[in-house]
Amino acid sequence: MSPHQTFTRIPLQVGSELRIRNNGDISVSNPTVEAAPALDAADAVVDYRFDSQTGEHVLRLVEPLASRRTGNR
């Protein structure tokens, strides 16, 4: 991966809806009402980038946090 490519970090909670338009615009709807979803309240965190040259949407799982529910964290 080229070092000049930047990702947008997206925290997700169980039940979240992540919508990505063809042009790379992102919309996230998290199930709990929070002003801004905090990384420590997320069930998973993904990095996202849109490569406009190839038209590819790239998602990378950064942190699966489901283990926090079982106390293994």
DOTI-692365 format. One record per residue (C-alpha): residue number from 1; residue in three letters; x, y, z. Coordinates in steps of 0.02 Angstrom, whole numbers, plus 50000, padded with zeros to 5 digits. Each point is the difference from the previous one (the first is absolute). Last residue first. Layout:
<pts>
PT   nr  rest     px     py     pz
PT  NUM   Ala      X      Y      Z
...
</pts>
This chain:
<pts>
PT   nr  rest     px     py     pz
PT   73   Arg  49495  49627  51372
PT   72   Asn  49937  49827  50038
PT   71   Gly  49849  50063  50097
PT   70   Thr  49873  49912  49890
PT   69   Arg  49928  50159  49926
PT   68   Arg  50174  50073  49973
PT   67   Ser  50040  49853  49885
PT   66   Ala  49888  50078  49865
PT   65   Leu  50132  50133  49969
PT   64   Pro  50055  49955  49824
PT   63   Glu  50132  50131  49965
PT   62   Val  50070  50061  49836
PT   61   Leu  49893  49911  49871
PT   60   Arg  50051  50070  49830
PT   59   Leu  49875  50064  49871
PT   58   Val  50051  50053  49824
PT   57   His  49872  50070  49877
PT   56   Glu  50064  49984  49822
PT   55   Gly  49959  50118  49856
PT   54   Thr  50173  49971  49926
PT   53   Gln  50055  50182  49990
PT   52   Ser  49880  50058  50135
PT   51   Asp  50078  49887  50131
PT   50   Phe  49882  50015  50148
PT   49   Arg  50067  49972  50175
PT   48   Tyr  49931  49918  50155
PT   47   Asp  50075  49946  50166
PT   46   Val  49891  49892  50110
PT   45   Val  49966  49998  50187
PT   44   Ala  49898  49869  50088
PT   43   Asp  49882  49989  50149
PT   42   Ala  50021  50186  50029
PT   41   Ala  49980  50089  50167
PT   40   Asp  50189  50021  50023
PT   39   Leu  50014  50078  49826
PT   38   Ala  49870  50130  50047
PT   37   Pro  49843  50021  49899
PT   36   Ala  49961  50186  49989
PT   35   Ala  49848  50081  50080
PT   34   Glu  49938  49831  50058
PT   33   Val  49832  49918  49977
PT   32   Thr  50024  49814  49985
PT   31   Pro  49967  49907  49837
PT   30   Asn  50141  50076  49897
PT   29   Ser  49958  50071  49829
PT   28   Val  50155  50027  49894
PT   27   Ser  50006  50097  49835
PT   26   Ile  50151  50003  49885
PT   25   Asp  50025  50088  49832
PT   24   Gly  50116  49898  49887
PT   23   Asn  49928  50052  49830
PT   22   Asn  49901  49838  49982
PT   21   Arg  49919  50032  50168
PT   20   Ile  50052  49910  50159
PT   19   Arg  49871  49960  50133
PT   18   Leu  50047  49925  50168
PT   17   Glu  49850  49949  50105
PT   16   Ser  50040  49962  50179
PT   15   Gly  49911  49855  50088
PT   14   Val  50149  49953  50106
PT   13   Gln  50105  50158  50017
PT   12   Leu  50118  50070  49871
PT   11   Pro  50148  50120  50014
PT   10   Ile  50058  50067  49830
PT    9   Arg  50179  50057  49971
PT    8   Thr  50021  50089  49832
PT    7   Phe  50153  49939  49907
PT    6   Thr  50139  50093  49914
PT    5   Gln  50101  49948  49849
PT    4   His  50165  50093  49987
PT    3   Pro  50101  49852  50069
PT    2   Ser  49954  49890  49850
PT    1   Met  49935  49827  50044
</pts>
